[in-house]
Every structure is written in C-alpha cells, then in structure tokens.
Amino acid sequence: MVVERLMMVADAVLVVVSGMGCALGYHLATSGGLFGKANVYAAASVLVALNFILLTTVQHGYRLKTITNFARTIRMTLATWTGLFGALLAIAFTMKVSEDFSRGTTISFYLVGLAVLLAFKIVAARWIARGLRDGAFANSRAVLIAEFGLPASSNAMVDLAQHGYRLMRIMEIRSNELASPLLLSTIAPRFEELIAYARENRIEHVFLLMSWSRQHAIDSILDALKILPVPVHLVPDAHAARFLRYPLQSTGTTWTAELRRAPLSWKERTLKRTLDLVGASFALIVFAPVMLGTAVLIKLTSKGPVFFRQTRNGFNGRAFKIFKFRTMRVLEDGPTIRQAEKDDPRVTGIGKWLRKTSIDELPQIFNVLKGDMSLVGPRPHAAAHNTEYEQIIGNYAFRHHVKPGITGWAQVSGYRGETRALELMEKRVEYDLWYINNWSAWLDITILLRTAAATIAQPRAY
C-alpha cells in the first residue's frame, strides 16, 4: 500500500538525517573545521536505517492497523531502536571498528533518532487514523454479499471502509432465500451479474456478511465464487464477533477464544514482583522526606495515629491490612463503611490536601514491599464494600485474580475516587477485568507514567 511505503521511506530519511546531523553537529561543537569522516557516518546511518526498516517490517509495523495502534507503535519503536543500537554496538566492538565512531555522536544519534522517530510516529498515527475515519485510504475494491438488513446494522461496514476497503457494490439476499436448499438456482441471475461486475471493475476482495449458522448458504456461495480469482472473507456475525475480540489460542488442531485468561504464570508473576520491588524501593527512597514531613504534620494538626489501617481483600480474596496516612477523624473498619464524599466533614484540614495530592496513598509502598499489593492492579475496596458489590455486580470477584494495586487501569481511565452510582462501579470493574485479561509489564509501566501525569495535572480525589 502507498501509505505503508511512504512510512518506510520517511523512517529511512529521518534515521539518515538524524545520524548525519548528529555526527556533523557533534563534530562542529567539539573540534570545528572540516568533517573528515562524513562518508563513514553516512554509511553507518544508512545501515541503521535499513536494519530498522527491516526489523519493523518483520513485526508488521508498517501495517495501517499497527501504525494507528499508538501504544503498540511506541513500544515497538522503542524496543526496536534500542535493540538495534545494542546489537550494532556489540558487533562493532567485536570487529574492533567501534573506535571509528565517537561516543558523543553515537549517544546523540541514539537519543535524537529515537525522539525524532517517536514524534513522527505520533503525528503519523493521528493523521492516518483521521484518514481512515474519513475513508481516505479505501483503495482496495470489494463487494459485499450480505443477509438482507445486516449491512445497515453491522459495525463491520464502518470497519471495512476505515481499513482500506472500498465497497463498490452490496448484494443483499433475503432470509428465506438463504434458507432454501436451492439457493444458487434461486439467485442465479443476480450472481452472474455480480460476477460480471467483479470482473469488469477489477474487484480484489469479496466479503460475506450473514449468520454463521447458515452453513449451507455459505458453502453454496463460496462454491459459486470459485470462478473468481479473489479472496473471500467471512465477516463474524453479531454473536461470534463478541467472542473473537478475545485472544485466540491453539489447542492442537482446534482454535479457541480465551474468554477469561488464567492467573499470571510463574514467569509473569516473577517479572511483576521484580517490577514491584524495584519500583517500590525506588519510590521509598524518593518519597521518604515527603512521608516523614507528612507524618509530622498529621501529629501536629489532629489527634490520632499517623497511619490508618483498614481491612481489604487481596489476591484470591485473602484479607490484609492496607496502610494509608490518616486523613479523617474516624477510623472506620467494620461491616458498614461510608465512602469519602466531597466536602466530607470527617476529613481533617491537612487530610483534604493529602487526599487531593494522593500523598495519603504513599504508605501503601510498604504493602507492596510486604507482598500484599502490587504497584499496579485493581484498587482494593474495603471488605464491607467487597461483600456488597460481589452480590450485585457480575464478575466482580474476578478482580481478585491478581494482587490489588496502588493505581490501576480504571483509575487512569477516569474511574477514580467516590462511586456514588452503581454504573460507575460497574465501569471500574469492567476496566479492572480488561487489565487482568491484557496484563503485560509494558502496560504496568504505562499506567504508572499516566498516574504520575494525572496526579500532577488533574488531582481529583477528595
């Protein structure tokens, strides 16, 4: 596709220009005068560009679907660029040619090249996504054979138009005709006309949109289309589509949709625990002065303990005591607990500020180090609320398939703080379940970065 080729060319140009620019800039800044190794740096830049394009192509990084997947594109670019530099530096060191390249130029090339590529891909992703929405890239000619009425109600029509397919013609077949054992003879004239149209207009794809239960009709239509040398695609019907959104797993010769993933494997748990220990230890060192100052302020401004401990449910529903800085005049931890509300009179003066800045959550670092919690995961609710929501929200208990977290996907997606309406808690649970089913180390890092940005830019807790 033209757009994919343009993306390759743009990446190549950006890499070469970045490499040459860094080499020239560093040379002028350090020594001045003539640039004697221009040909060496030019060759190295071209080599890096070719390898980067090749590695990205192998990962299908230039497909429209990948380009517009912002998180995947950023992750792929970062990993590919870093891995490529590491590999090339190792090869250069082994072959004893690394002395031909200055360390300053190499480091600046890595940093500048990465920044330029990421910036370009962000802009390109937005531009291409807008073009897909407007149907600007719908260049693949296609026809649709559908059950009567489905084209008007199916989301697949929009998806096809947004991902490069231009529907030149739609042929609708009535339900009673699809159910007939004599389908082909019933609609033979229309089929002959459609086939002639496909040949004249150089149709490249045929899509079938009908209930998957109509196996006889699908087989008959597929048999009739065999004289056309084009691929035929069966679009998932409304019932199958909701299940095919889940990851597909191979179980021998059978494919299954993993509707609910198993708890994290031991390798995934080890990786997540390592991230927790490293991140929590670093956070404890960074925030130790803040935590010490907060403890002093709490003791000076109100009576009561510095820390507030409350029973929460963790992995597999196991109870544990969560640590927080005390922000209220009460220490509720029983069968009935009232959530904090806006302008809640129970909140102390310093407590309002602590809750707004989320500093009151910092002692949960100790829960992470103890192993009761993770840095990222579904937020643990009070035991009293757990009992209530388990009875009225389906799949609520599934949140306990991972350790609870200081922050989570629901929180960075806007479902943070008080949940006055049941619908808000249902949405929070929906986001928590998505996180569990799609966990990755990169997702945890993304959530932590978004949490930091949101806490600084838009403090909302009260």
matplotlib code that plots the C-alpha trace (Angstrom):
import matplotlib.pyplot as plt

x = [0.0, 1.2, 0.9, 3.0, 5.7, 5.7, 6.1, 9.2, 10.7, 10.0, 11.6, 14.7, 15.1, 14.6, 17.2, 19.8, 19.2, 19.4, 22.6, 24.3, 23.0, 24.3, 27.7, 28.1, 26.7, 28.9, 32.0, 31.4, 30.7, 33.9, 36.5, 35.2, 36.8, 36.3, 34.2, 36.6, 34.5, 31.3, 31.3, 31.8, 28.9, 26.7, 27.3, 26.6, 23.4, 22.1, 23.0, 21.0, 18.1, 17.9, 18.1, 15.4, 13.0, 13.7, 13.1, 9.9, 8.6, 9.1, 7.0, 4.3, 5.0, 4.0, 0.5, -2.2, -3.7, -0.3, 0.5, -2.8, -2.3, -0.5, 0.7, 2.0, 3.8, 5.6, 6.5, 7.8, 9.8, 11.4, 12.3, 13.5, 15.6, 17.2, 17.8, 19.3, 21.7, 22.8, 23.3, 25.3, 27.5, 28.2, 29.1, 31.3, 33.1, 33.7, 35.0, 37.2, 35.7, 34.0, 36.9, 35.9, 32.8, 32.9, 30.8, 29.2, 28.0, 26.7, 24.8, 23.3, 22.3, 20.5, 18.7, 17.9, 17.0, 14.6, 13.0, 12.5, 11.0, 8.6, 7.5, 7.0, 5.0, 2.8, 1.9, 1.6, -0.7, -3.1, -3.0, -3.6, -6.3, -8.1, -7.7, -9.1, -12.1, -12.8, -12.2, -9.2, -7.3, -10.1, -8.4, -9.0, -12.0, -14.5, -18.1, -20.3, -22.7, -25.0, -28.1, -30.9, -30.8, -27.4, -25.3, -27.4, -26.8, -23.3, -20.3, -18.2, -19.3, -17.6, -14.5, -14.1, -14.3, -11.9, -9.2, -8.6, -11.6, -13.9, -17.3, -18.2, -21.4, -23.6, -25.7, -28.4, -30.1, -33.4, -33.5, -36.0, -33.7, -30.6, -32.6, -33.6, -31.7, -32.0, -30.2, -28.0, -30.7, -33.0, -30.5, -28.5, -29.2, -28.1, -24.9, -24.0, -24.4, -22.3, -19.5, -19.5, -19.4, -16.5, -14.5, -15.2, -14.3, -11.3, -12.7, -10.0, -12.0, -15.4, -16.9, -19.7, -21.9, -24.5, -25.3, -22.6, -25.4, -26.3, -23.6, -25.4, -25.7, -22.1, -20.8, -23.1, -22.0, -18.3, -18.8, -20.3, -17.5, -14.7, -14.5, -13.3, -9.6, -10.1, -10.0, -13.4, -13.7, -16.4, -17.3, -18.2, -21.8, -23.1, -22.8, -19.4, -17.8, -18.1, -16.1, -13.5, -12.4, -10.6, -7.2, -7.2, -5.4, -4.4, -5.3, -4.0, -6.0, -8.7, -8.7, -10.4, -11.2, -9.7, -12.8, -11.1, -7.3, -5.7, -3.9, -0.4, 2.1, 5.1, 7.3, 4.8, 4.4, 8.2, 8.5, 5.7, 7.1, 10.5, 9.0, 7.1, 10.2, 12.4, 9.7, 8.6, 12.2, 12.9, 9.7, 10.5, 13.9, 12.4, 9.4, 10.9, 11.3, 7.7, 6.4, 8.3, 7.1, 3.5, 3.7, 4.9, 2.0, -0.6, 0.6, 0.7, -2.7, -5.0, -5.3, -4.9, -2.4, -0.3, -1.3, -4.8, -5.1, -8.2, -9.1, -9.0, -9.2, -6.2, -5.2, -7.6, -9.8, -7.2, -7.7, -4.8, -4.4, -3.8, -1.7, -2.6, -1.9, -4.8, -6.9, -10.1, -11.2, -12.6, -11.0, -13.8, -13.1, -16.2, -19.3, -20.5, -18.2, -19.2, -17.1, -15.4, -17.6, -16.9, -16.6, -16.8, -16.8, -14.9, -11.8, -9.2, -7.7, -4.4, -6.3, -8.0, -4.7, -3.2, -6.2, -6.2, -2.5, -2.7, 0.1, -2.2, -1.6, 2.2, 2.3, 0.9, 4.5, 5.0, 2.1, 3.9, 7.2, 5.3, 3.8, 0.1, -0.2, 1.3, 2.2, -0.5, -3.7, -7.4, -7.8, -8.7, -12.0, -13.0, -14.1, -17.6, -17.9, -16.5, -19.3, -21.9, -20.6, -19.9, -23.7, -24.8, -22.1, -21.3, -17.6, -16.7, -14.9, -12.6, -10.7, -9.0, -7.2, -4.3, -2.9, -4.6, -2.6, -1.8, -3.1, -4.8, -6.2, -9.6, -8.0, -6.0, -9.1, -11.2, -12.8, -11.1, -12.4, -16.0, -18.5, -21.9, -23.8, -23.7, -22.9, -19.6, -18.5, -19.6, -17.4, -14.5, -14.9, -15.0, -11.7, -10.2, -11.2, -9.7, -6.4, -6.3, -7.0, -4.5, -1.7, 1.9, 4.9, 4.7, 1.0, 2.1, 4.8, 2.3, -0.2, 2.4, 3.5, -0.1, -0.8, 2.1, 1.0, -2.7, -1.7, 0.3, -2.0, -5.5, -5.8, -9.4, -9.6, -11.3]
y = [0.0, 3.5, 4.8, 1.9, 2.5, 6.2, 5.4, 3.2, 6.0, 8.6, 6.4, 5.9, 9.6, 10.5, 8.0, 9.0, 12.7, 12.2, 10.2, 12.7, 15.7, 14.4, 13.5, 16.9, 18.8, 16.9, 17.4, 21.2, 21.5, 19.7, 20.3, 22.5, 22.6, 20.0, 16.9, 14.2, 11.1, 12.1, 9.0, 6.7, 8.2, 8.3, 4.6, 3.8, 5.9, 4.1, 0.7, 1.7, 2.9, -0.3, -2.6, -0.5, -0.7, -4.5, -5.2, -3.0, -4.7, -8.2, -7.1, -5.8, -2.3, -0.6, -2.0, 0.6, -1.3, -1.3, 2.3, 3.6, 1.5, 4.2, 2.1, -0.7, 1.6, 3.5, 0.2, -1.4, 1.7, 2.0, -1.7, -2.0, 1.1, 0.3, -3.4, -2.4, 0.0, -2.5, -5.2, -2.9, -1.6, -5.2, -6.1, -3.0, -3.8, -7.4, -6.4, -3.7, -0.9, 1.0, 3.4, 4.8, 6.4, 8.9, 8.1, 11.5, 11.1, 7.6, 8.6, 11.7, 9.6, 7.2, 9.9, 12.3, 9.5, 7.9, 11.3, 12.1, 8.7, 8.8, 12.3, 11.4, 8.2, 10.1, 12.6, 9.9, 7.8, 10.7, 11.7, 8.1, 7.5, 10.6, 9.5, 6.0, 7.5, 9.6, 6.7, 8.4, 5.1, 2.9, 1.8, -2.0, -2.6, -5.0, -6.3, -7.5, -10.3, -10.0, -11.2, -8.7, -5.9, -6.7, -4.0, -1.3, -2.5, -4.1, -2.2, -4.3, -1.9, 1.0, -1.1, -2.2, 1.4, 2.6, 0.0, 0.3, -1.4, 0.4, -1.4, -1.0, -3.0, -4.7, -7.7, -8.5, -11.9, -12.4, -14.8, -17.1, -17.4, -18.2, -20.9, -22.5, -25.7, -24.4, -21.1, -20.9, -21.6, -19.0, -16.2, -17.4, -14.3, -11.9, -13.9, -13.9, -10.2, -9.8, -11.9, -10.0, -6.7, -8.0, -8.9, -5.6, -3.5, -5.5, -6.4, -7.5, -8.9, -10.4, -10.2, -12.4, -10.9, -13.4, -15.5, -18.2, -20.7, -20.6, -23.1, -24.4, -20.9, -20.0, -23.2, -22.6, -19.0, -20.0, -22.7, -20.2, -17.7, -20.2, -18.9, -15.5, -15.4, -13.2, -13.9, -14.4, -13.3, -14.3, -11.4, -12.5, -12.2, -10.4, -13.5, -14.6, -11.1, -10.5, -13.7, -13.1, -10.0, -12.2, -13.7, -16.9, -19.9, -23.1, -26.3, -28.9, -28.6, -26.6, -22.9, -21.4, -17.9, -17.3, -15.7, -15.5, -15.9, -17.9, -16.1, -14.9, -17.7, -18.0, -16.2, -13.3, -13.2, -13.1, -10.3, -8.3, -8.9, -7.7, -4.5, -4.1, -4.5, -2.2, 0.4, 0.4, 0.6, 3.5, 5.2, 4.7, 6.4, 9.3, 9.9, 9.3, 13.0, 13.7, 10.8, 11.9, 15.5, 14.3, 12.2, 15.3, 17.4, 14.8, 14.6, 18.4, 19.1, 16.4, 13.7, 10.1, 7.8, 8.8, 5.7, 4.4, 0.7, -0.9, -4.5, -5.1, -8.2, -9.1, -11.9, -14.8, -12.8, -13.0, -10.3, -7.9, -4.5, -1.6, 1.3, 4.9, 8.3, 9.2, 11.9, 11.6, 12.0, 8.5, 5.1, 3.0, -0.7, -2.7, -4.1, -0.6, 1.9, 5.2, 6.4, 9.8, 12.5, 16.0, 18.4, 15.5, 16.9, 13.8, 14.9, 16.8, 20.1, 18.5, 15.4, 17.4, 18.3, 14.8, 13.2, 15.8, 15.2, 11.4, 11.6, 9.7, 6.6, 6.6, 4.2, 1.5, 1.2, -0.9, -3.1, -3.6, -4.5, -6.9, -8.6, -7.8, -5.4, -4.5, -1.1, -1.6, -3.6, -3.3, -0.9, -2.8, -1.9, -2.0, -5.5, -4.2, -2.8, -6.1, -8.1, -5.7, -5.4, -9.2, -9.7, -7.1, -6.9, -9.9, -10.9, -8.6, -11.4, -11.9, -8.8, -11.0, -13.0, -10.6, -8.6, -5.2, -2.1, 1.4, 2.5, 0.8, 0.9, 2.0, 4.9, 6.3, 5.9, 8.3, 6.0, 7.2, 8.2, 8.1, 5.9, 7.3, 5.4, 1.7, 2.3, 4.0, 0.9, -1.4, 0.6, 0.4, -3.3, -3.5, -1.7, -3.8, -7.0, -5.7, -5.0, -8.6, -10.2, -8.0, -7.7, -7.0, -5.4, -2.5, -1.9, -1.6, 0.9, 2.9, 3.0, 4.2, 7.0, 8.0, 8.0, 10.4, 12.7, 12.7, 13.3, 16.3, 17.7, 16.8, 16.0, 14.8, 12.8, 14.3]
z = [0.0, -0.8, 2.8, 4.1, 1.6, 2.4, 6.1, 5.3, 3.2, 5.9, 8.6, 6.4, 5.7, 9.3, 10.5, 7.9, 8.5, 12.3, 12.0, 9.7, 11.6, 15.0, 13.5, 11.9, 15.0, 17.4, 15.2, 14.9, 18.6, 19.7, 17.1, 14.3, 10.8, 8.1, 8.6, 7.6, 8.3, 6.5, 4.3, 7.3, 9.3, 6.1, 5.6, 9.2, 9.1, 6.0, 7.7, 10.8, 8.6, 6.5, 9.6, 11.4, 8.5, 8.1, 11.8, 11.8, 8.6, 10.2, 13.1, 10.7, 12.0, 8.7, 8.5, 9.0, 11.9, 13.7, 12.8, 14.3, 17.5, 19.4, 22.3, 20.2, 17.8, 20.6, 22.3, 19.0, 18.0, 21.4, 21.6, 18.0, 18.1, 21.4, 20.4, 17.1, 18.6, 21.2, 18.6, 16.2, 19.0, 20.1, 16.5, 16.1, 19.4, 18.4, 15.0, 16.6, 14.5, 17.4, 17.7, 14.3, 15.9, 18.7, 21.8, 21.8, 18.2, 18.9, 22.1, 20.4, 17.4, 19.6, 21.6, 18.7, 16.3, 18.9, 19.7, 16.0, 15.2, 18.1, 17.3, 13.7, 14.5, 16.9, 14.2, 11.5, 13.8, 14.3, 10.6, 9.4, 12.0, 10.8, 7.2, 8.0, 9.7, 6.6, 4.2, 2.5, 2.2, 1.0, -2.2, -2.2, -4.4, -2.7, -3.0, -0.1, -0.2, 2.8, 4.5, 4.0, 6.6, 8.1, 6.2, 7.8, 11.4, 11.3, 12.6, 10.1, 7.3, 9.0, 9.9, 6.3, 5.0, 7.6, 6.9, 3.2, 1.6, -0.8, -1.1, -4.8, -4.6, -2.0, -2.8, -0.2, -0.1, 1.8, 4.8, 3.1, 0.1, 2.3, 4.0, 0.7, -0.4, -3.9, -3.1, -6.2, -8.7, -6.9, -7.2, -10.3, -12.5, -9.7, -9.1, -12.7, -12.8, -9.7, -11.1, -14.4, -12.4, -10.3, -13.5, -15.2, -12.2, -11.1, -7.7, -5.3, -2.3, -1.6, 1.9, 3.2, 6.0, 7.3, 10.3, 10.8, 11.4, 7.6, 6.7, 3.6, 2.2, 3.0, 1.3, -1.7, -2.2, -1.8, -4.4, -6.8, -6.3, -7.1, -10.7, -9.4, -8.5, -5.5, -1.7, 0.0, 3.6, 6.1, 8.4, 12.0, 12.8, 15.9, 18.1, 17.0, 16.9, 20.7, 21.3, 18.6, 20.4, 22.9, 22.2, 20.1, 21.4, 19.6, 21.3, 18.9, 15.7, 17.4, 17.9, 21.0, 22.1, 25.6, 27.2, 30.6, 31.0, 33.8, 36.6, 35.8, 35.1, 37.4, 34.9, 34.7, 38.5, 38.9, 36.4, 38.0, 41.5, 40.3, 38.9, 42.2, 44.4, 42.2, 41.8, 45.5, 46.7, 44.4, 45.5, 49.1, 48.7, 46.7, 48.9, 52.3, 53.1, 52.0, 54.1, 57.1, 56.8, 56.3, 59.5, 61.4, 60.0, 60.9, 64.5, 64.9, 63.4, 64.8, 67.4, 66.5, 64.8, 61.8, 59.8, 59.1, 58.7, 57.1, 56.1, 52.4, 50.2, 48.0, 45.7, 45.9, 48.3, 51.2, 53.8, 54.6, 56.3, 54.0, 55.1, 54.4, 56.1, 58.3, 56.7, 58.7, 62.3, 62.2, 61.8, 60.2, 59.7, 60.2, 58.4, 57.5, 55.9, 54.3, 51.3, 51.4, 49.8, 48.5, 51.5, 53.9, 57.4, 58.7, 56.7, 58.6, 57.3, 56.3, 55.1, 52.3, 50.9, 51.4, 49.5, 46.7, 46.0, 46.7, 49.3, 51.7, 49.4, 49.8, 52.8, 50.5, 49.3, 52.5, 51.4, 48.0, 49.7, 52.0, 49.0, 49.9, 47.0, 43.6, 42.2, 39.5, 39.8, 40.7, 43.6, 46.8, 48.2, 51.9, 52.9, 53.6, 50.1, 48.6, 50.2, 48.8, 45.3, 44.9, 45.2, 42.7, 40.0, 37.9, 37.6, 40.5, 42.3, 39.2, 40.3, 42.9, 40.3, 40.7, 43.6, 44.2, 43.2, 44.4, 41.0, 38.1, 34.6, 35.9, 37.8, 34.8, 32.6, 34.7, 37.3, 40.4, 43.8, 45.0, 43.1, 44.0, 41.2, 40.7, 37.0, 38.0, 39.9, 37.1, 34.7, 37.2, 37.3, 33.5, 33.3, 36.0, 34.2, 30.9, 32.7, 34.1, 30.7, 28.9, 31.5, 30.4, 32.0, 29.5, 30.5, 34.1, 33.2, 31.0, 33.9, 36.3, 33.9, 33.3, 37.0, 37.7, 34.9, 36.1, 39.7, 38.8, 36.1, 37.4, 41.1, 41.6, 44.9, 47.9]

ax = plt.figure().add_subplot(projection="3d")
ax.plot(x, y, z, "-o")
ax.set_aspect("equal")
plt.show()
